[in-house]
Amino acid sequence: MIVRLPRVVAAARGLHYFYTGKACKHGHVAARLTSNGACAPCGSVYSMKWYRENTEAARATMKKSAAKCADARRRYFQEWLTPERRQKCREQVRKWQQENPERAKANRKAAVLRRRAAKKRRTPTWYGEFDDFVMREAFDLSLRRNACTTVRWDIDHMIPMLARTASGLHCGVNIQVIPRPLNKQKGNKLLLTEPGEWVRHI
């Protein structure tokens, strides 16, 4: 049951939404924003329409916001992922995999398929000889670094292909070779997205 609540009462309680039970001018009987009284579904429709009409501007804004918050995210990530917490997470994952071998195997297979599909979708139509050259050079560099250092090295997409707020392309300008521990810490987060940025974290 949805409780009707006046806007002034919702604002006094610090709520983000309120509900009157009345339809907006577009016929939506739904929650409204306490800040401006706008209908929430109308706002979603407008946002989707604006994004479709201004895709490049929206992506540029998201990239600018990601770059602005990169330092704050990096500090939080470094403070949160302590060696003790990392070890505890690894032990928990290892224990679950041992107790559920079939599900663990299925999860690994599904992850490989998702990545292959993402790689195929995110390969641009203009992918050409230069990009192929960069990929081969990155693979060769990872092998040479594996041979001359004590850590493993991975080929990484600076802007991940499966990030929540961005989707990087599978092309030469989005490729870097970084230590595997950093690559695992990064995952699909928008971290280490600039060339050479990873050097400050080793």
Residue frames relative to the residue before (quaternion, step in Angstrom):
aa qw qx qy qz dx dy dz
M 1.0000 0.0000 0.0000 0.0000 0.00 0.00 0.00
I 0.2772 -0.7630 0.5656 0.1453 3.58 -0.84 1.03
V 0.2889 -0.7723 0.5455 0.1502 3.55 -0.74 1.06
R 0.3941 -0.7012 0.5402 0.2475 3.57 -0.91 0.93
L 0.0068 0.8080 -0.5850 0.0701 3.51 -0.92 0.96
P 0.4174 -0.7111 0.5019 0.2611 3.62 -0.70 1.03
R 0.6315 -0.5653 0.3824 0.3679 3.52 -1.18 0.59
V 0.6605 0.5165 -0.3217 0.4398 3.61 0.90 -0.85
V 0.6409 0.5122 -0.3230 0.4718 3.57 1.06 -0.71
A 0.6453 0.5132 -0.3175 0.4684 3.59 0.98 -0.86
A 0.6503 0.5109 -0.3165 0.4646 3.58 0.99 -0.81
A 0.6510 0.5178 -0.3164 0.4562 3.58 0.99 -0.82
R 0.7032 0.4429 -0.2565 0.4936 3.58 1.10 -0.66
G 0.4925 -0.6838 0.4162 0.3415 3.58 1.25 -0.07
L 0.4042 0.7199 -0.4701 0.3122 3.60 1.19 0.50
H 0.4640 -0.6895 0.4889 0.2650 3.55 -1.11 0.69
Y 0.7875 0.2205 -0.1088 0.5651 3.59 1.16 -0.55
F 0.0731 -0.7555 0.6454 0.0856 3.54 -1.32 0.38
Y 0.2383 -0.7773 0.5726 0.1058 3.58 -1.23 0.41
T 0.1604 -0.8122 0.5579 0.0574 3.56 -0.80 1.07
G 0.4445 -0.6927 0.4595 0.3338 3.59 1.16 -0.47
K 0.6151 0.5331 -0.3490 0.4643 3.58 1.29 0.01
A 0.4932 -0.6670 0.4773 0.2901 3.54 -1.14 0.70
C 0.4412 -0.6550 0.5377 0.2955 3.56 -1.15 0.62
K 0.7264 -0.4409 0.2864 0.4427 3.61 -1.25 0.04
H 0.6886 0.4393 -0.2786 0.5053 3.59 1.27 -0.32
G 0.6167 -0.6089 0.3207 0.3822 3.57 1.28 0.18
H 0.4918 0.6555 -0.4399 0.3672 3.60 1.21 0.17
V 0.1334 -0.7472 0.6466 0.0765 3.56 -0.85 1.02
A 0.3643 0.7314 -0.4715 0.3317 3.54 0.18 1.29
A 0.7143 -0.4289 0.3304 0.4435 3.53 -1.36 -0.02
R 0.2261 -0.7574 0.6002 0.1227 3.54 -1.26 0.59
L 0.5454 -0.6155 0.4587 0.3367 3.56 -1.20 0.52
T 0.4549 -0.6936 0.4904 0.2674 3.55 -0.86 0.98
S 0.6199 0.5939 -0.3431 0.3811 3.60 1.03 -0.74
N 0.8393 0.0636 -0.0010 0.5400 3.60 0.91 -0.88
G 0.5210 -0.6727 0.3969 0.3443 3.60 1.27 0.05
A 0.4518 0.7054 -0.4462 0.3150 3.59 1.26 0.09
C 0.5349 -0.6168 0.4799 0.3212 3.55 -1.21 0.64
A 0.4903 -0.6943 0.4439 0.2836 3.59 -0.79 1.02
P 0.6726 0.4748 -0.3262 0.4646 3.70 0.81 -0.81
C 0.6199 0.5321 -0.3507 0.4577 3.60 1.04 -0.71
G 0.6407 0.5292 -0.3204 0.4547 3.55 1.02 -0.81
S 0.6488 0.5138 -0.3202 0.4610 3.58 1.00 -0.80
V 0.6454 0.5160 -0.3171 0.4655 3.59 0.98 -0.86
Y 0.6597 0.5046 -0.3083 0.4637 3.57 0.93 -0.90
S 0.6542 0.5221 -0.3166 0.4463 3.59 0.95 -0.89
M 0.6595 0.4981 -0.3098 0.4700 3.58 0.95 -0.87
K 0.6463 0.5147 -0.3202 0.4636 3.59 0.99 -0.81
W 0.6631 0.5005 -0.3091 0.4630 3.57 0.92 -0.90
Y 0.6443 0.5237 -0.3310 0.4484 3.59 0.97 -0.82
R 0.6542 0.5086 -0.3215 0.4582 3.60 0.93 -0.83
E 0.7159 0.4444 -0.2505 0.4767 3.58 1.02 -0.79
N 0.7879 0.2265 -0.1109 0.5617 3.59 1.18 -0.49
T 0.0480 0.8582 -0.5089 0.0467 3.56 0.94 0.93
E 0.6820 0.4924 -0.2976 0.4514 3.58 0.85 -0.95
A 0.6568 0.5036 -0.3119 0.4666 3.59 0.96 -0.85
A 0.6440 0.5220 -0.3214 0.4578 3.58 1.02 -0.81
R 0.6639 0.4943 -0.3051 0.4709 3.58 0.93 -0.84
A 0.6354 0.5202 -0.3292 0.4662 3.58 1.02 -0.76
T 0.6437 0.5194 -0.3183 0.4632 3.58 1.02 -0.80
M 0.6562 0.5059 -0.3089 0.4670 3.57 0.96 -0.86
K 0.6541 0.5070 -0.3166 0.4635 3.58 0.99 -0.82
K 0.6445 0.5181 -0.3160 0.4652 3.58 1.02 -0.81
S 0.6555 0.5046 -0.3056 0.4715 3.56 1.00 -0.85
A 0.6409 0.5238 -0.3244 0.4579 3.58 1.00 -0.80
A 0.6632 0.4959 -0.3086 0.4680 3.58 0.97 -0.83
K 0.6407 0.5393 -0.3204 0.4427 3.58 1.03 -0.81
C 0.7577 0.3751 -0.1967 0.4965 3.57 1.01 -0.82
A 0.3817 0.7658 -0.4639 0.2297 3.59 1.26 -0.01
D 0.6719 0.5056 -0.3096 0.4440 3.58 0.88 -0.92
A 0.6574 0.5081 -0.3107 0.4618 3.58 0.96 -0.87
R 0.6546 0.4973 -0.3126 0.4759 3.58 0.97 -0.84
R 0.6435 0.5341 -0.3272 0.4399 3.57 0.98 -0.83
R 0.6613 0.5036 -0.3069 0.4635 3.57 0.93 -0.90
Y 0.6545 0.5062 -0.3137 0.4658 3.56 0.94 -0.90
F 0.6505 0.5284 -0.3142 0.4460 3.57 0.95 -0.91
Q 0.6791 0.4919 -0.2899 0.4612 3.57 0.93 -0.92
E 0.6760 0.4880 -0.2970 0.4655 3.59 1.00 -0.81
W 0.6806 0.4985 -0.2971 0.4473 3.59 0.98 -0.81
L 0.7557 0.3795 -0.2093 0.4910 3.58 0.83 -0.99
T 0.0067 -0.8079 0.5864 -0.0575 3.55 0.30 1.29
P 0.6527 -0.5110 0.3653 0.4235 3.64 -1.14 0.38
E 0.6441 0.5228 -0.3287 0.4514 3.59 1.01 -0.77
R 0.6776 0.4829 -0.2944 0.4701 3.57 0.92 -0.89
R 0.6230 0.5350 -0.3389 0.4590 3.57 1.03 -0.77
Q 0.6676 0.4975 -0.3000 0.4655 3.59 0.92 -0.90
K 0.6417 0.5236 -0.3220 0.4588 3.58 1.00 -0.82
C 0.6494 0.5119 -0.3150 0.4659 3.59 0.97 -0.83
R 0.6456 0.5192 -0.3217 0.4584 3.58 0.97 -0.83
E 0.6569 0.5101 -0.3100 0.4607 3.57 0.97 -0.85
Q 0.6478 0.5158 -0.3173 0.4621 3.58 0.99 -0.79
V 0.6587 0.5006 -0.3050 0.4716 3.58 0.97 -0.87
R 0.6562 0.5172 -0.3064 0.4560 3.58 0.94 -0.91
K 0.6477 0.5187 -0.3124 0.4624 3.58 1.00 -0.84
W 0.6654 0.4969 -0.3083 0.4640 3.58 0.92 -0.90
Q 0.6510 0.5192 -0.3213 0.4510 3.60 0.97 -0.81
Q 0.6504 0.5075 -0.3140 0.4699 3.58 1.05 -0.73
E 0.6957 0.4626 -0.2670 0.4803 3.58 1.05 -0.75
N 0.7858 0.2068 -0.1034 0.5737 3.60 1.17 -0.52
P 0.0513 -0.8614 0.5044 0.0302 3.62 0.63 1.09
E 0.6681 0.5072 -0.3166 0.4430 3.61 0.94 -0.85
R 0.6726 0.4807 -0.2951 0.4790 3.58 0.93 -0.87
A 0.6240 0.5351 -0.3400 0.4568 3.58 1.04 -0.74
K 0.6507 0.5099 -0.3076 0.4712 3.57 1.00 -0.86
A 0.6539 0.5098 -0.3073 0.4669 3.58 0.98 -0.87
N 0.6457 0.5232 -0.3187 0.4559 3.59 1.00 -0.80
R 0.6500 0.5084 -0.3205 0.4650 3.57 0.99 -0.83
K 0.6552 0.5085 -0.3120 0.4634 3.58 0.97 -0.85
A 0.6547 0.5085 -0.3137 0.4631 3.58 0.97 -0.85
A 0.6342 0.5313 -0.3311 0.4538 3.59 1.04 -0.77
V 0.6398 0.5174 -0.3226 0.4679 3.58 1.02 -0.82
L 0.6680 0.5000 -0.3026 0.4607 3.60 0.93 -0.88
R 0.6384 0.5207 -0.3320 0.4594 3.59 1.00 -0.79
R 0.6716 0.4942 -0.3078 0.4582 3.56 0.93 -0.85
R 0.6315 0.5233 -0.3401 0.4601 3.59 0.99 -0.76
A 0.6626 0.5016 -0.3027 0.4667 3.56 0.95 -0.90
A 0.6512 0.5101 -0.3161 0.4645 3.59 0.98 -0.85
K 0.6377 0.5325 -0.3225 0.4536 3.57 0.99 -0.84
K 0.6584 0.5050 -0.3045 0.4677 3.57 0.99 -0.85
R 0.6780 0.4927 -0.2908 0.4616 3.58 0.96 -0.90
R 0.7562 0.4057 -0.2069 0.4698 3.57 0.99 -0.83
T 0.4894 0.6071 -0.4661 0.4179 3.60 1.20 0.34
P 0.3476 -0.7752 0.4826 0.2128 3.63 -0.44 1.15
T 0.6183 -0.5624 0.4080 0.3673 3.53 -1.26 0.47
W 0.6927 0.4658 -0.2811 0.4735 3.59 1.16 -0.52
Y 0.3095 0.7461 -0.5192 0.2794 3.60 1.27 0.31
G 0.0651 0.8472 -0.5172 0.1022 3.55 -0.60 1.14
E 0.8328 -0.2400 0.1718 0.4683 3.51 -1.29 -0.49
F 0.6344 0.5308 -0.3370 0.4497 3.60 0.99 -0.80
D 0.6682 0.5010 -0.3030 0.4591 3.59 0.89 -0.94
D 0.6467 0.5115 -0.3195 0.4670 3.57 0.97 -0.82
F 0.6276 0.5335 -0.3264 0.4636 3.59 1.05 -0.76
V 0.6557 0.5082 -0.3092 0.4649 3.60 0.94 -0.91
M 0.6442 0.5242 -0.3274 0.4506 3.59 0.96 -0.82
R 0.6691 0.4891 -0.3032 0.4703 3.59 0.92 -0.87
E 0.6516 0.5103 -0.3129 0.4660 3.58 0.99 -0.83
A 0.6401 0.5210 -0.3243 0.4623 3.60 1.02 -0.79
F 0.6453 0.5124 -0.3186 0.4686 3.58 0.99 -0.82
D 0.6602 0.4973 -0.3033 0.4741 3.59 0.96 -0.87
L 0.6464 0.5206 -0.3180 0.4583 3.60 0.99 -0.81
S 0.6419 0.5186 -0.3309 0.4578 3.59 0.97 -0.78
L 0.6445 0.5135 -0.3238 0.4648 3.60 1.00 -0.75
R 0.6750 0.4907 -0.3011 0.4616 3.60 0.92 -0.87
R 0.6592 0.4866 -0.3136 0.4799 3.59 1.01 -0.73
N 0.5961 0.5490 -0.3596 0.4625 3.59 1.10 -0.61
A 0.6967 0.4982 -0.2714 0.4391 3.54 0.98 -0.87
C 0.7896 0.3408 -0.1709 0.4808 3.59 1.01 -0.70
T 0.7099 0.3636 -0.2696 0.5396 3.62 1.22 0.17
T 0.5500 -0.6322 0.4442 0.3171 3.56 -1.31 0.20
V 0.6839 0.4215 -0.2924 0.5188 3.62 1.25 0.07
R 0.4994 -0.6260 0.5048 0.3224 3.53 -1.29 0.37
W 0.2353 -0.7692 0.5827 0.1160 3.58 -1.17 0.67
D 0.1768 -0.7956 0.5758 0.0646 3.55 -1.03 0.88
I 0.4219 -0.6302 0.5799 0.2976 3.53 -1.32 0.43
D 0.0647 -0.8356 0.5441 -0.0398 3.56 -0.57 1.19
H 0.3639 -0.6679 0.5987 0.2510 3.54 -1.23 0.63
M 0.4527 -0.7129 0.4569 0.2796 3.60 -0.55 1.13
I 0.7229 0.1905 -0.1434 0.6485 3.58 0.99 -0.83
P 0.4046 -0.7614 0.4424 0.2468 3.62 -0.32 1.22
M 0.5208 -0.6458 0.4654 0.3085 3.54 -1.15 0.66
L 0.7787 0.3051 -0.1513 0.5269 3.59 1.17 -0.55
A 0.2778 0.7649 -0.5358 0.2250 3.61 1.05 0.65
R 0.6087 -0.5951 0.3859 0.3556 3.58 -1.19 0.53
T 0.8129 0.2680 -0.1150 0.5042 3.57 0.89 -0.94
A 0.7717 0.1957 -0.1387 0.5890 3.59 1.24 0.05
S 0.1615 -0.7750 0.6045 0.0885 3.53 -1.24 0.43
G 0.2348 -0.8127 0.5222 0.1081 3.54 -0.28 1.29
L 0.4826 -0.6667 0.4938 0.2808 3.54 -1.23 0.53
H 0.4048 -0.6545 0.5757 0.2763 3.53 -1.26 0.51
C 0.3996 0.6835 -0.5022 0.3478 3.55 0.10 1.35
G 0.7331 -0.4805 0.2704 0.3983 3.55 -1.26 0.36
V 0.6987 0.4883 -0.2902 0.4349 3.60 0.89 -0.86
N 0.6898 0.4547 -0.2786 0.4897 3.62 1.24 -0.20
I 0.5845 0.6059 -0.3460 0.4141 3.59 1.26 0.22
Q 0.0828 0.7601 -0.6432 0.0407 3.55 -1.16 0.74
V 0.3246 -0.7126 0.5833 0.2157 3.57 -1.27 0.37
I 0.0552 0.8185 -0.5620 0.1054 3.58 -0.51 1.22
P 0.6411 -0.5180 0.3790 0.4207 3.62 -1.19 0.35
R 0.5886 -0.6159 0.3987 0.3395 3.58 -1.02 0.81
P 0.6272 0.5280 -0.3727 0.4346 3.67 0.91 -0.69
L 0.6549 0.4912 -0.3151 0.4801 3.60 1.01 -0.76
N 0.6396 0.5306 -0.3254 0.4511 3.56 1.02 -0.80
K 0.6584 0.4936 -0.3108 0.4757 3.59 1.00 -0.77
Q 0.6431 0.5125 -0.3232 0.4683 3.58 1.02 -0.75
K 0.6583 0.5251 -0.3024 0.4466 3.54 1.02 -0.81
G 0.0632 -0.8278 0.5517 0.0796 3.58 0.84 -0.95
N 0.7376 -0.3422 0.2930 0.5030 3.57 -0.81 -1.09
K 0.4215 0.6992 -0.4721 0.3325 3.58 1.20 0.48
L 0.5049 -0.6392 0.4897 0.3110 3.54 -1.23 0.51
L 0.3369 0.7034 -0.5341 0.3263 3.52 0.48 1.32
L 0.8249 0.1675 -0.1462 0.5198 3.56 -1.19 0.61
T 0.2864 0.8081 -0.4645 0.2218 3.57 0.97 0.93
E 0.6741 0.4530 -0.3009 0.4999 3.59 1.26 -0.08
P 0.5858 -0.5895 0.4126 0.3730 3.63 -1.03 0.69
G 0.8343 0.1883 -0.1644 0.4913 3.57 -0.88 1.02
E 0.4605 0.6983 -0.4480 0.3155 3.60 1.22 -0.10
W 0.6195 0.5822 -0.3466 0.3965 3.59 1.04 -0.72
V 0.5453 0.6366 -0.4053 0.3648 3.63 1.15 -0.52
R 0.6629 0.5231 -0.3113 0.4360 3.62 1.04 -0.69
H 0.7020 0.4753 -0.2593 0.4627 3.59 1.25 -0.20
I 0.6153 0.5343 -0.3642 0.4508 3.58 1.19 0.21
